[in-house]
Amino acid sequence: MKKTTAKSVMGFFAVALLLLAACDDQRTQTITWTEYEPVYMSHQEFISAVGVSEPRDMVEPGKIYLYGDHLFVNEVNKGVHIINNSNPAAPYFSGFVTIPGNRDIAVRGDLLYADSAGDLLVFDINDFDNPKLISRIEDVFNLSQHNLPGPAYRTPDPSRGIVVDWEPVEVEEVCHGDCNRFGNQWGWGFMTFSRAASDAAGGTGSVGTGGSMARFAITGDQLYAVDWSNLVTFDISAPEPVKQNQQGVGWMIETIFPYNEHLFIGSANAMYIYDIHTNPASPERVSIFRHATACDPVVVEGNYAYVTLRDGEHCPNVTGNNQLEVIDVSDLFNPKRIGIYKMLHPHGLGIDSGDLFISEGDHGLKVMDASDPYNVKEVRHIQDIRTFDVIPNDGVLIVTGPTGIIQYDYSDVQNLRELSVIMAGKTMTEPNL
């Protein structure tokens, strides 16, 4: 039997005292972060708030949509700015449509389609300066997750009314030791479609052009919309839309892009391809292309899809996924990745005849040569602007971001020429000649 000595007992107590002292010597730190609290309207206030007013300041520009000589700009959760863009070098505001809870817009013929929280609204825009609400279909979208810009401070309470916006709340936590916050650190609020929408659309009336961050897409007599997990189809052959179908797609659906009788739907971890030729009222899934978990708008040209992946506070909690992926979709049943290109923090993108434009968020705008999809090359990087999405349209590039809208002449991509700037916080009611 081993003998315990006084010396060993003393050593044991010395080690124990050191450990206790270490436990008492804990670091105290304070961390702060932003969460979001719902803003409510009663049902009556929500319905009666819709209306047309004089031009107002653009504060938080969101989705953009080009139709003819007019540019429609979403003011996040507030409504839509109508901008006369007949001269891209001298655009000016012509009106504002108040639409609480608005995020997405699309146009066909003389009709403007817009979401309002969970409702679908239709406006007659035959007179661009005086749109008229002609239809409302209630409770057709589940968009609560998309409209939440970050972690929720409070869970929405339906008894208090309709959630039309979210206001920031600064949260503080005092930690003894290292602070570790877990849970949902991201929200949702992205999406649109691009030039191919008008090229692929049939039916009655012309279709406008959106960006790459949309949840609305019009082709033929159908309006397709995605929410958190569903693809919803509306028949828009008449001014009063008719909901035709709703089907589950997947997890955290973000964007929709129509191209050549197919829908390319982006989610946080996959790109879904749907056939809308066989049965436009009920699209059929063709294939799924899996990718890393991240935010992922998509555009398509020819036999190739271009997807940007990014991390960040408004995206799934994954870091390092900031890249452009090129996917061969010549066989729609078997998409194949053919290239990955490192990016800084890519958002929306657009392509026109091999000229690929990528919004790099706070890092500006990149112009890429994608004439050879197997070897995409950077042509130019404009770093002194903040960008969210782009629309390339017949030589004019419309770039939107948190600070406003910039238009460029890209007839020579080697030498982009700035045409005009609409600054956030400023209303231009006359052409800036």
N, C-alpha and C positions, 0 to 999 in steps of 0.2 A: 504494500500500500504506500502511495506517494505521500511524503510528509510536507505539510504546508508550513512555510516559515513566516516569521513576522515581516521579513523583507518583501516577500511576494505579496502579502496582504496589503502592505503599504503601497506597493506599486499598482495594485488593482484599484485602490481608492484614488490614487493620483490620476490614473487614466479616466476613471468615472467622473472626477471633478472637471477634467478638461473637456469631456464630452458635454457635460451639463452647461459649462460656460459657453461652449460653441452654440448650444441650442438657444441660450439667452441672448446671444449676440446676433440677432436676426436683422436683416436690412428691411427698412420700411420705405416703400415707394408709392407714388401716386400716378395713376395713368388716367387719361381721358380719351374718349372717342365719341363719335356721333352716331346716334340712333334716330329713328324717325317715328313721329307720332301722327296718326291719321287726322285729316281735316274732313269734317262732315258737312253735308247739306241735307236738309229735309227733302223728301221726294218732291214736294211742290216747288221748293227753291231750285232744285236740280232741273226740273222740267222748264220752269219759267226763265231760267238764266240764259238759255240759248237765244242769241240774237245778233244782229249786225250793228257795228258801231264805227265811228271814225277811226282812222289809223292810230295805232298806239305804239309805244316803245316796245322793241323786241328785247326781252330780258333773258330768257332761257330758251334759245332755239333748239328744236329737236329734229324731227323728221322733215325732209324736204321733198317736194313733188313738183315736177315741171309739166305744165300742160299748155301747149301753144305758146303764146306770148306772156303767160302768167306763171309766177312761181308761188307755190303755197308752202308756207313755213309753219310748222307746228310750234306753238308756244306751250311748253310742256305742262300738261294738265289744265291749261287755260283756254286754248282755242287755236285759231288758224289766222295767220297774217296773209293777206292777199297782196302780192307785189307785181306791179306791171314791169315785165322784163322784156318788153319789145325791143329795147336797146340794152343789151347786157352791160354796156359801158355806163349807162345812166338809169338804173332801176329806181322805182319809187313805190312807196306804200299807197295802196288805194282803198284799203279797208281792213276790218278785223271781224272775225266771226267768233263770238264767245261760245265755247263748248266746254263745260266743266268735265274734267277727267279725260281730256282728249290726248291721244298719243299718235294715232295713225290716220292717214288720209289716202284716198285714191280717186281718180277721176276717169269717167267715160262719157263722151258726148257732152251734154249739158248738165251732168249730174256729178256732184261731189259726195263721196262716201266718207264718213268719219265715225270713229268710235267715241263714245261718251261713257266712261266707266264700263259697265257691262252692256250698254245699248249700242245699236247701230243706227246712225242718223243719215238721212239723204237730203241734200240741198239741191235746188234748181239754181244753177249758176249761169243761166242764159244771159243775165245781166251781172257781170263780174263784180260790179260795185254794190250790188244789192242781192246777195244770195237769199233764197227763201227755203225754209225748212218745209219739206213736203211729206216726210215719213220718219217714223221712229219705231224700231223693233226693240222691245225691252228684254233684258236678261239673256243675251245670246252669247256673251263671252265671259270666261273666267279669267280676268286679267289682274287679280289682286297681286300676284307675285310679280308680274311684269311692271306694274306701276310703283312698286316699292323700291326706292333708290338705295336702300341699305338695310341693316338690321332693324327690326321693329322694336320701338320702345314700348308700345302697347299693342295688343291684338285688337283688330277692328271689332267694334261692338255694333252689330246690325240694328239694335234698338235705338241707336243714336242717329241713324240716317245712312246716307250713301257716302262712301269714301271717295272724295274727288281730288285729294292731294295729300302730300305728306310734308310736315314741317320738321326741321332738324331740332334735336334735343341733345345738348352736351351732357354726357354721362361721365361721372368720376368714380374711381374705385381706389381705396387705400389698401395696399397689400403688405402683409408681413412676410417677407421672403420674396421670391420671384413671382411676378404676376403672370398668370396663365388664364387667358380667356378663351373659352371654347364656344362652339355653336356657330350659328349662321352669321357670317361676316359679309354677306353679299346679298344684293337684291337684283331686280331685273328691270330693264327699261331700254331695250335695244330693238332694231329691225327696219327693212324696206325691200324694194326690188328695182331692177335697173332697165337699161335701154331695151333689152330683149323683150320686155313686157309688151311694148308697143309693136315690136316686130312680130311677136307670136300671136297677138290678139286677133280674134275674128269678131263676128257678131256685128251689131249695129252701133255706130259711133266710134270715134277715135279714142285711144287710150293714152294717158299721159305716161310720164317717166318718173320713177322714184329712185331712191338710193339703194344701198345694200342691207339696210338695217330694218326692213319693213316686215310687218305682219299681215299686210294686205297685198293681194295680187289679183288683177283682173285679166281674164282671158276669155274670149268669146262672150257668152251670155252668163258667165259665172264670176262671182266674186269669191275668192278663197281667202280665208283668214285663219291664222293660228293663234291659240292662246297657250296657256301653260303646258297643256298636254294634248290638245285636240286640234284637228283640222276641220273647220266649219265651211260648208259650201252654201252659197246663196244663188238663186236664180235672179238675175237682174235684167231679164229681157223686158220687164215692165218697170215703171218708176217705183212701184211698191215691191221691194225685195221679198223673196220667199225663201225661207230656210229649207234647204233640200236634204242636208245630211250633216251629221257630226260623227267623227270617228277618232278614236284614240291613236296617237302617233307614237309617242314615247315620253321621255323624261326631260323636263326643262327645255321645251321648244322655244326657239328664239326668232328665227327669220324664215322668210319664204321668197323664192325666186322662180318665176315661170320662164321656161325656155323650151321652144320646139315641142309643144304638146306634153311637157312634163313639168312637174313641180320639184324643185330642189329645196328641201326643208332642213334648216340648220338647228341643231340642238346642242346642249353642252357637251355631249360626248359622241355625236354621230351626225352624218348627213344622210337624210332619207330621200329617196327618189320615188316619185309617184307618177303614174300614167294618168293623164286627163283626156286622152283621145278616145279610148275605148268607151268610157262612160263618164263624161264630164261632171255629172251630178254626184258621182260617187267614185272619187279617185282610187286607183288600185296601187298598192305598194309594189314597186319593182325590185328594189334592193336597199341595203343599208351599208354605208361605209363608216366604220368606227374610227375615231381619232382620240387623241388625248383630251382630257376634260378641261375645257376652257370656253370662253365666248367665241362664237364662230360664224360671222356672216359669210355668205357664199355668192359668187357670181359665175356665170357660165358663158363661154364663147366657143363656138365650134364643138370640138370633141373634148374640151377640157374645162374642168371646174377649178376655180381658184378660191381657197378658203383661208381666212386669217384666223389664227388662234392667239388669244391673249389671256394673261392673268390679271389680277388686280382686285380691288376691294368690291367691285360690282360684279365680279365673276366668281366661279367656284374657287374654293380655297386650294388652289394649286399654283405653284410658282415655277417660273422658267419656261412656260409654254407661250412664248412670243415668237410666232413664226408664220410664214406663208407656206401653204401646202398646195401643190399642183396635182390634180387627179385626172387621169385619163378615163373619160366616161363614154368612149366610143362603143363599148359594150355596157349598156346601162344595167345589165344584170350582174356585172362583175367589175365595178370601178376599181382602178388601181392607182396608187400613189406613185408618181414619177419624179417628184422633187420636193425638197424641203429647204426653205431659205430663212435664215435667222432674221428676225425683225426686232424692233425696240419695244413697241407697245401698240400693235396694229388694231385699228377699229374697222370702219367701213372701207369698201373698195369698189372700183368700177373699171370696166374694160371696154375699149373701142378699137377694133381692128388691130389688136396686138399691143396697143398702148394701155398699160395697166397702172392705175393710180391707187395708192394705198394711204389711207389716213393713219398717221402714227401717233394720234393723241397729242400729248404735250410735246412730242418730238417732231411735229410738223407733217409734211407731206412728201411721199416718195413717188417718183415717176419711174416705172420699170418697163423694159422692153421685153414683152412676152411673145414676140413674133415666132420665136422657137420655144414652145412650152417646156421642152426638155432642158433649156438653158436660159432661164430668166435672168436678165441683167439690170442692175440699177443704172438709171440714166441721170437722175438728178434728185437731190434731197433738199427741200426748202425747210429750214429749221426754225424760222422765226415766227411761226404761226401755230395755233392749236387747232386740231382738226377732229371731226367726229365721223363724217360721211362725205361722199362725193357723188356727183352725177356728171359723167362725160356725155356731151350731146352735140354732135355735129360741129366739133371744133371749139365749143365753149365748155369749160370745166367749172362746175359749181361746187364749191367746197364749203361745208358748214362745220362750225365748231362752237365752243362756249363763248367765244368773243365776237361771233358774228358770221357773215357770209362773204366769201371772196370769190370772184369770177375771173377766170384766166382764159386767154386765147391759147389753145394747145395745137394749133395747126402746125406748129413746129415744136415738138416736145423737147427738143434740145434747148429751146429758148422760150419757155412759157412767158407770156406777157400779161401782166395784171390789167384787167379791164375795169373792175369796180370793187368797192368794199362797202358792205353794210354793217356797221358796228352795232353790237348788242348795246342796248340802252339808248339808241338813237332812232328816231322816226324820220324818214325822208319822204315828204309828201309831194315834192316836186322833183323832176329829173335833175340829177347832179351833173350838169353839163360843164 
